[in-house]
């Protein structure tokens, strides 16, 4: 008699071999069990192999179908970025992760290259960007630059009035006695940045601001010579840095939050990073 390899017969065969069955009596065996007796052991093995092959093929087809539905968009490609920088690309509540939306595309592209090439030190960023070329980094930068800036405050904390006033003075007027230019002289009167390569200073976490100014001051963060930010940061004291950060995070974002259009005016210091 030919062996039946239908799914139902294979299932019965496997169950018989694995679980066995309890015979009740001869009459029951003749009437019920006999029709369910499995094929020989070799046939059972073939049944089991067939089931496994079908299962693997089914999983492979399902996997292929799922992969084919992944959208080929910049939003999908940058999920690795928004995992840390929040889904909207805004400042993280962790303190040291800045917003990446609304900054000039030229600035963002330059920072991505700096992380990739080791000018800025951050292991996770370096690993993420290691195999990406300049063209793709520029595409990523343009994508985030087009997004709006969130209005939520970033790490506002109580600060002494005198310290807050000192921070405001440096940001808006600088300190001529130490050759410290005002922040607004480069970053725009609204402090939202200037196209194409000067970032805004509002909507950033306080810890991030302190860390970056400190990194410029100690040489951990570097830019192309002449390194204007390093020069400014070295002329500031640690108290100046915290005062500036405390004042900046307390400022509301203006209605127009994007970077200002490029203007032709003499910056207080030459900046090599702006020539790239």
Wavefront OBJ file of the C-alpha trace (Angstrom):
o trace
v 0.000 0.000 0.000
v 1.423 3.430 -0.910
v 2.362 5.715 1.980
v 0.249 8.857 2.421
v 2.455 11.963 2.883
v -0.406 14.442 3.259
v -0.032 17.013 6.099
v -2.734 15.269 8.147
v -1.144 11.838 7.781
v 2.312 13.224 8.587
v 0.972 14.895 11.698
v -0.635 11.646 12.843
v 2.561 9.722 12.149
v 4.739 12.101 14.147
v 2.325 12.131 17.069
v 2.215 8.330 17.138
v 6.019 8.062 17.155
v 6.539 10.766 19.796
v 3.561 10.332 22.092
v 2.379 6.808 21.410
v -1.233 5.768 22.043
v -3.090 3.694 24.603
v -5.073 0.785 23.289
v -8.357 0.364 24.971
v -9.634 -2.991 23.699
v -9.656 -5.121 20.585
v -12.924 -3.705 19.349
v -11.701 -0.159 19.747
v -8.422 -1.062 18.072
v -10.201 -2.620 15.130
v -12.590 0.277 14.752
v -10.582 3.376 15.728
v -6.863 2.772 16.111
v -6.097 0.741 13.052
v -6.945 3.542 10.603
v -4.591 5.831 12.565
v -1.581 3.504 12.614
v 1.445 5.367 11.285
v 3.564 4.403 8.335
v 6.959 2.788 8.984
v 9.691 4.686 10.856
v 11.449 5.685 7.609
v 8.272 7.203 6.254
v 7.744 9.076 9.521
v 11.233 10.553 9.190
v 10.414 11.698 5.668
v 7.239 13.299 6.964
v 9.151 15.167 9.645
v 11.774 16.355 7.139
v 9.024 17.589 4.806
v 7.395 19.575 7.596
v 10.723 21.188 8.555
v 11.534 22.141 4.959
v 8.116 23.700 4.492
v 8.498 25.627 7.746
v 11.923 26.994 6.757
v 10.683 27.971 3.315
v 7.718 29.726 4.883
v 9.958 31.659 7.254
v 12.249 32.659 4.395
v 9.361 33.947 2.299
v 7.944 35.866 5.265
v 11.352 37.419 5.962
v 11.753 38.467 2.325
v 8.290 39.999 2.273
v 9.021 41.964 5.453
v 12.367 43.268 4.167
v 10.766 44.441 0.944
v 8.374 46.717 2.845
v 11.056 48.825 4.604
v 10.695 52.378 3.194
v 13.722 53.819 1.432
v 13.512 57.275 3.007
v 15.875 59.542 4.900
v 13.590 59.255 7.917
v 14.173 55.481 7.900
v 17.921 55.839 7.326
v 18.358 58.256 10.212
v 16.620 56.117 12.841
v 20.063 55.430 14.265
v 20.408 59.186 14.880
v 16.995 59.786 16.422
v 17.445 56.891 18.807
v 19.636 59.225 20.863
v 18.587 62.655 19.604
v 14.889 61.829 20.213
v 12.463 60.866 17.424
v 12.021 64.520 16.470
v 15.745 65.291 16.610
v 15.331 67.638 19.556
v 17.534 68.048 22.620
v 17.551 65.029 24.907
v 16.623 65.291 28.567
v 19.858 63.426 29.340
v 21.702 66.741 29.188
v 24.670 66.051 26.930
v 22.777 65.284 23.712
v 21.939 68.407 21.691
v 19.185 69.082 19.239
v 20.172 68.507 15.623
v 17.125 70.054 14.003
v 17.090 73.618 12.736
v 20.853 74.037 12.694
v 22.444 75.164 9.411
v 23.115 72.275 7.061
v 26.696 73.410 6.535
v 27.374 73.295 10.268
v 25.753 69.870 10.713
v 27.689 68.390 7.779
v 30.959 69.764 9.167
v 30.288 68.246 12.597
v 29.414 64.861 11.094
v 32.700 64.872 9.201
v 34.543 65.921 12.365
v 33.111 62.998 14.336
v 33.905 60.580 11.518
v 37.459 61.872 11.074
v 38.335 62.163 14.777
v 38.353 65.944 15.210
v 35.491 65.538 17.655
v 35.709 62.712 20.161
v 32.647 60.536 20.687
v 32.961 56.787 20.192
v 29.343 56.056 19.319
v 29.223 58.831 16.717
v 32.566 57.784 15.240
v 31.423 54.162 14.833
v 28.096 55.208 13.361
v 29.667 57.483 10.737
v 32.854 55.558 9.968
v 31.736 54.206 6.576
v 29.633 57.135 5.354
v 30.955 59.426 2.637
v 30.749 63.216 2.509
v 27.824 63.228 0.082
v 25.623 61.122 2.334
v 26.589 63.160 5.424
v 25.556 66.313 3.554
v 22.225 64.682 2.698
v 21.650 63.819 6.368
v 22.566 67.353 7.406
v 20.088 68.872 4.959
v 17.338 66.565 6.229
v 17.739 67.663 9.869
v 18.333 71.309 9.006
v 14.874 71.489 7.415
v 13.084 70.392 10.587
v 11.709 72.910 13.056
v 13.112 73.540 16.515
v 11.085 72.453 19.546
v 9.971 75.203 21.931
v 10.523 73.246 25.143
v 13.101 74.690 27.575
v 16.336 72.770 28.122
v 17.558 72.240 31.693
v 16.666 75.624 33.150
v 17.955 75.815 36.712
v 18.001 78.521 39.390
v 21.073 80.729 39.215
v 22.262 83.712 41.239
v 21.232 87.044 39.773
v 24.831 88.237 39.588
v 25.917 85.109 37.708
v 22.979 85.361 35.316
v 23.816 89.011 34.658
v 27.450 88.127 33.976
v 26.339 85.508 31.456
v 24.038 87.960 29.702
v 26.820 90.541 29.534
v 29.201 88.133 27.805
v 26.549 86.876 25.400
v 25.302 90.310 24.371
v 28.342 92.591 24.803
v 31.396 90.419 25.346
v 34.364 91.557 27.428
v 36.693 93.947 25.631
v 39.256 93.817 28.456
v 39.925 90.149 27.641
v 39.252 90.322 23.888
v 36.125 88.221 24.326
v 33.640 89.064 21.554
v 29.902 88.969 22.170
v 28.222 85.698 21.237
v 25.645 87.610 19.200
v 28.428 88.998 16.994
v 28.817 85.559 15.380
v 25.734 83.523 16.293
v 23.217 86.200 15.281
v 21.317 88.812 17.247
v 18.550 86.269 17.919
v 21.141 83.570 18.795
v 19.499 81.172 16.357
v 22.594 80.829 14.172
v 23.584 82.181 10.777
v 23.649 80.363 7.461
v 25.500 78.442 6.247
v 27.758 77.285 9.082
v 27.181 79.069 12.411
v 24.898 77.190 14.842
v 22.257 78.624 17.128
v 22.791 78.641 20.885
v 19.187 78.426 22.072
v 17.190 75.262 22.739
v 20.307 73.372 23.871
v 20.805 71.569 27.199
v 22.834 73.415 29.799
v 25.171 70.450 30.345
v 25.883 70.278 26.625
v 26.745 73.986 26.459
v 29.070 73.733 29.462
v 30.705 70.590 28.090
v 31.337 72.060 24.640
v 32.750 75.347 25.898
v 34.917 73.362 28.283
v 36.064 71.114 25.430
v 37.030 74.139 23.321
v 38.860 75.601 26.312
v 40.910 72.450 27.006
v 41.568 71.501 23.385
v 39.399 68.369 23.382
v 37.226 69.880 20.680
v 39.086 71.363 17.718
v 38.344 72.983 14.398
v 40.348 74.110 11.399
v 42.852 76.860 12.125
v 42.436 79.609 13.023
v 40.245 77.995 15.673
v 38.130 80.978 16.737
v 35.986 79.149 19.312
v 39.060 77.742 21.038
v 40.481 81.248 21.303
v 37.278 82.610 22.832
v 36.806 79.713 25.257
v 40.378 79.993 26.552
v 39.697 83.595 27.533
v 36.722 82.557 29.651
v 36.892 81.286 33.207
v 34.924 78.218 34.347
v 32.535 80.620 36.138
v 32.056 82.549 32.884
v 31.155 79.342 31.078
v 28.520 78.274 33.588
v 27.099 81.814 33.691
v 26.773 81.916 29.901
v 25.119 78.481 29.838
v 22.702 79.394 32.649
v 21.621 82.542 30.854
v 21.240 80.891 27.442
v 19.031 78.022 28.634
v 16.709 80.463 30.397
v 15.927 82.298 27.148
v 12.754 81.480 25.230
v 13.012 80.553 21.601
v 11.878 83.354 19.262
v 9.031 82.865 16.813
v 11.558 82.579 13.990
v 13.765 79.729 15.203
v 15.751 78.889 12.127
v 19.206 80.221 11.320
v 19.343 83.757 9.960
v 20.260 84.354 6.345
v 23.943 84.817 5.592
v 25.138 88.369 6.013
v 28.290 89.960 4.722
v 29.996 91.496 7.715
v 33.325 91.228 9.410
v 33.383 88.681 12.204
v 35.283 89.653 15.353
v 37.743 86.772 14.840
v 38.851 84.817 11.762
v 37.407 81.287 11.781
v 38.994 78.587 9.673
v 35.967 76.310 10.002
v 33.808 78.812 8.093
v 36.057 78.623 5.030
v 35.199 74.959 4.381
l 1 2 3 4 5 6 7 8 9 10 11 12 13 14 15 16 17 18 19 20 21 22 23 24 25 26 27 28 29 30 31 32 33 34 35 36 37 38 39 40 41 42 43 44 45 46 47 48 49 50 51 52 53 54 55 56 57 58 59 60 61 62 63 64 65 66 67 68 69 70 71 72 73 74 75 76 77 78 79 80 81 82 83 84 85 86 87 88 89 90 91 92 93 94 95 96 97 98 99 100 101 102 103 104 105 106 107 108 109 110 111 112 113 114 115 116 117 118 119 120 121 122 123 124 125 126 127 128 129 130 131 132 133 134 135 136 137 138 139 140 141 142 143 144 145 146 147 148 149 150 151 152 153 154 155 156 157 158 159 160 161 162 163 164 165 166 167 168 169 170 171 172 173 174 175 176 177 178 179 180 181 182 183 184 185 186 187 188 189 190 191 192 193 194 195 196 197 198 199 200 201 202 203 204 205 206 207 208 209 210 211 212 213 214 215 216 217 218 219 220 221 222 223 224 225 226 227 228 229 230 231 232 233 234 235 236 237 238 239 240 241 242 243 244 245 246 247 248 249 250 251 252 253 254 255 256 257 258 259 260 261 262 263 264 265 266 267 268 269 270 271 272 273 274 275 276
